[in-house]
């Protein structure tokens, strides 16, 4: 058998903001779900950090395990537990595929319900 050769070119660092951007894109692509709106204080802070996404919180614990909390709004009429489980799976799959990071926890926090047809 032939052994696989591995070449180490250095290290790769993925910023928490990049993970938050990945999660935000998954939420936006999920039917019936959208990111929760920023409150007034967060809108003010966006003047100084426009790229910050306040609806997504990425935490790294002492054991370097990554957890994600997404604050979202659900569309009126969807099955919230089913849609939330689907969103958790989609976030886990996308983050693992794109970054090779295993997520410890994925918390979906439903902040509100949006009525009518999603735009």
Helices and strands as residue ranges (DSSP letters): H 16-29, E 33-35, H 40-45, E 56-60, E 66-75, H 80-99, E 103-114
